[in-house]
Amino acid sequence: VPLVVPEVNPEHLGLIDVQKDAGRDGFIVTNPNCSTIMMVTALAPLRKFKFTDIRVATMQAISGAGFEGVAAMAIYDNVIPYIGKEEEKMETEALKIMGTLKGKKVVNAPFKVSASCHRVPVIDGHTMAIWADIKEPVDTLRKAFRDYKPPIKGLPTQPAESVHFFEEEPDRPQPRLDRMRGKGMTVSVGRLREGIRFIAMGHNTIRGAAGASVLNAELIVKKKYL
């Protein structure tokens, strides 16, 4: 079953052919976890560089907890350093999404993800600090973010910028200021520093959920599976 982020791994829709070869009338394509979508989209411009270790600490909005949400008195003036099963999803899903489609299966990407997930008192917009063991200098990575073009384009819901790079602003991205960039479909990246360390942020209920479903449907139509 393909786990698809159109700007990252559109070729994984090839698994639909595997499903059809098995004699199924329909097919299944799934969305990743919302935080995983933000992380792999932010990492997409850096895929050309070698890395074996990704570390991420998330600061996730309360809307990500769903309709039941988080108890008001639990989240008020507080940070909750645990979100059930979230870390495991980020650590496994990213390897499949950034893996390689070979024949009838996806070979996981050859790196490790270590995640620590936190619920914070923000309404919408997941923010995360990402560390990657990339050896190239920061200026090379800045250019990679500036020049990034996603592997797919022309989808109706796709924003003009899949990844927006804040090169000069030292205090961006911020959820309140940047979550609606690209009508909520853009992942913003900033604070790129030696290390390699940077901040990524995106709208969890749009880019990370409803918008992701629509974008996947548009990709499926573009690839003529529907």
Phi, psi and omega per residue, in radians:
V1 nan 2.117 -3.126
P2 -1.248 2.423 3.059
L3 -1.943 1.820 -2.820
V4 -2.056 2.347 2.868
V5 -2.127 1.886 -2.960
P6 -0.919 -0.622 -3.130
E7 -1.332 -0.137 -3.049
V8 -2.014 -0.863 -3.027
N9 -2.423 0.954 -3.122
P10 -1.063 -0.458 -3.123
E11 -1.152 -0.311 3.138
H12 -1.203 -0.193 3.024
L13 -1.103 -0.226 3.046
G14 -1.012 -0.365 3.082
L15 -1.162 -0.329 3.049
I16 -1.071 -0.685 3.115
D17 -1.099 -0.625 3.090
V18 -1.116 -0.743 3.109
Q19 -1.096 -0.731 -3.135
K20 -1.192 -0.625 3.104
D21 -1.117 -0.407 3.117
A22 -1.423 0.044 3.059
G23 1.582 0.259 -3.139
R24 -1.479 2.489 3.123
D25 -1.290 -0.690 -3.138
G26 -1.916 -2.866 3.095
F27 -2.671 2.878 -3.122
I28 -2.152 2.280 2.979
V29 -2.260 2.351 -3.054
T30 -2.095 2.700 3.000
N31 -1.513 2.540 2.966
P32 -1.313 3.065 2.982
N33 -1.043 2.573 -3.069
C34 -1.030 -0.748 -3.141
S35 -1.187 -0.622 3.080
T36 -1.079 -0.727 3.125
I37 -1.010 -0.815 3.140
M38 -1.065 -0.781 -3.064
M39 -1.144 -0.873 -3.070
V40 -1.227 -0.545 3.070
T41 -1.156 -0.711 3.106
A42 -1.175 -0.552 -3.138
L43 -1.435 -0.308 -3.050
A44 -0.937 -0.734 3.126
P45 -1.138 -0.251 -3.067
L46 -1.808 0.092 -3.064
R47 -1.092 -0.431 -3.134
K48 -1.211 -0.302 -3.138
F49 -1.667 2.640 -3.140
K50 -1.466 2.319 2.990
F51 -2.617 2.616 -3.120
T52 -2.101 -0.139 -3.051
D53 -2.481 2.151 3.046
I54 -2.089 2.295 3.050
R55 -2.142 2.404 -3.063
V56 -2.475 2.388 3.016
A57 -2.126 2.100 -3.073
T58 -1.756 2.662 3.002
M59 -2.206 1.689 -2.891
Q60 -1.802 2.394 -3.080
A61 -1.179 2.722 -3.091
I62 -1.224 -0.405 3.104
S63 -1.127 -0.368 3.104
G64 -1.223 -0.200 3.129
A65 -1.453 -0.044 3.082
G66 1.528 -3.019 -3.045
F67 -1.044 -0.693 -3.137
E68 -1.190 -0.539 3.058
G69 1.172 -2.791 3.108
V70 -1.994 2.424 3.122
A71 -0.957 2.305 -3.055
A72 -0.962 -0.752 -3.099
M73 -1.273 -0.326 3.114
A74 -1.392 -0.612 -3.060
I75 -1.666 -0.371 -3.111
Y76 -1.108 2.249 3.112
D77 0.957 0.731 -2.986
N78 -2.698 2.797 2.939
V79 -2.231 2.264 -3.132
I80 -1.799 1.963 -2.992
P81 -1.491 0.649 3.126
Y82 -2.779 2.300 3.018
I83 -2.326 2.022 -3.007
G84 -0.932 2.180 3.055
K85 1.182 -0.013 -3.082
E86 -1.184 -0.774 -3.110
E87 -1.109 -0.741 3.141
E88 -1.091 -0.678 3.123
K89 -1.108 -0.811 -3.133
M90 -1.098 -0.675 -3.061
E91 -1.265 -0.468 -3.122
T92 -1.751 -0.730 -3.068
E93 -1.117 -0.688 -3.104
A94 -1.052 -0.629 -3.117
L95 -1.159 -0.657 3.109
K96 -1.263 -0.809 -3.094
I97 -1.067 -0.718 -3.108
M98 -1.630 0.196 3.076
G99 -1.426 -3.037 -3.050
T100 -2.029 2.271 3.069
L101 -1.353 2.034 3.127
K102 -2.227 1.922 -3.130
G103 1.146 -2.066 -3.069
K104 -1.792 0.253 -3.128
K105 -2.623 2.893 3.077
V106 -1.772 2.229 3.045
V107 -1.594 2.140 -3.073
N108 -1.013 2.594 3.067
A109 -1.078 2.545 -3.055
P110 -1.496 0.906 3.042
F111 -2.478 2.972 -3.121
K112 -1.998 2.483 3.062
V113 -2.018 2.265 3.028
S114 -2.064 2.113 -3.030
A115 -2.110 2.535 2.981
S116 -2.311 2.073 -2.978
C117 -1.957 2.408 -3.051
H118 -2.351 2.442 3.032
R119 -1.663 2.261 -3.083
V120 -2.195 2.772 -3.088
P121 -1.389 1.090 3.027
V122 -2.097 2.433 -3.077
I123 -1.225 -1.024 -3.114
D124 -2.314 2.529 3.073
G125 1.918 1.961 3.074
H126 -1.597 2.274 3.084
T127 -1.973 2.535 3.100
M128 -2.579 2.524 3.002
A129 -1.710 2.232 -3.065
I130 -2.118 2.333 3.043
W131 -2.030 2.322 3.114
A132 -2.317 2.381 -3.100
D133 -1.480 1.085 3.122
I134 -1.670 2.326 -3.045
K135 -1.518 -0.356 -3.100
E136 -1.110 2.646 3.137
P137 -1.160 2.760 -3.094
V138 -1.028 -0.677 -3.124
D139 -1.050 -0.618 3.098
T140 -1.150 -0.683 3.126
L141 -1.252 -0.627 3.064
R142 -1.007 -0.788 3.131
K143 -1.099 -0.668 3.128
A144 -1.091 -0.721 3.095
F145 -1.178 -0.742 -3.130
R146 -1.094 -0.703 -3.003
D147 -1.608 0.001 -2.994
Y148 -1.087 2.297 3.010
K149 -2.206 2.183 -3.131
P150 -1.155 2.741 -3.088
P151 -1.270 -0.152 3.120
I152 -2.299 2.514 3.107
K153 -2.565 2.874 3.063
G154 1.543 0.144 3.070
L155 -1.357 2.435 -3.040
P156 -0.981 -0.662 -3.091
T157 -1.552 -0.152 -3.082
Q158 -1.204 2.285 -3.132
P159 -1.311 2.859 3.083
A160 -1.053 -0.611 3.069
E161 -2.108 1.995 3.019
S162 -1.223 -0.633 3.084
V163 -2.223 2.117 3.047
H164 -1.759 2.230 -3.077
F165 -1.859 2.052 3.022
F166 -1.515 1.768 -3.062
E167 -1.522 -0.584 -3.035
E168 -1.803 -0.633 -3.026
E169 -1.254 2.099 -3.074
P170 -1.365 -0.235 -3.041
D171 -2.049 0.454 3.135
R172 -2.227 2.653 0.159
P173 -1.486 2.780 3.045
Q174 -2.279 2.454 -3.117
P175 -0.971 -0.842 -3.047
R176 -1.143 -0.577 -3.088
L177 -1.553 -0.492 -2.894
D178 -2.158 -0.081 -3.050
R179 -1.168 -0.436 -3.121
M180 -1.671 0.172 3.073
R181 -1.063 2.383 -3.091
G182 1.095 0.607 -3.076
K183 0.992 0.568 3.102
G184 1.533 0.078 -3.069
M185 -1.818 -0.074 -3.138
T186 -1.638 2.421 2.973
V187 -1.679 2.188 -3.107
S188 -1.726 2.457 -3.121
V189 -2.244 2.444 3.090
G190 -2.770 -3.076 3.119
R191 0.942 0.734 3.086
L192 -1.256 2.149 -3.054
R193 -2.390 2.921 3.037
E194 -0.970 2.480 3.078
G195 2.619 -0.912 -0.103
I196 -1.546 2.318 -3.105
R197 -2.311 2.485 3.042
F198 -2.771 2.930 3.117
I199 -1.904 2.401 3.043
A200 -2.211 2.585 -3.116
M201 -2.657 2.464 3.067
G202 -2.700 2.868 -3.124
H203 -1.356 1.999 -3.005
N204 -1.203 -0.591 -3.095
T205 -1.554 -0.246 3.085
I206 -1.762 -1.308 -3.140
R207 -1.102 -0.578 -3.068
G208 -1.560 -0.060 -3.057
A209 -2.549 -1.614 -3.042
A210 -1.044 -0.807 3.139
G211 -1.116 -0.600 3.104
A212 -1.114 -0.699 3.113
S213 -1.121 -0.774 -3.139
V214 -1.116 -0.768 -3.126
L215 -1.101 -0.702 3.088
N216 -1.120 -0.707 3.106
A217 -1.091 -0.720 3.116
E218 -1.118 -0.681 3.111
L219 -1.141 -0.726 3.123
I220 -1.060 -0.712 3.093
V221 -1.158 -0.762 -3.138
K222 -1.050 -0.645 -3.139
K223 -1.471 0.066 3.050
K224 1.125 0.572 2.986
Y225 -1.505 -0.240 3.041
L226 -2.269 nan nan
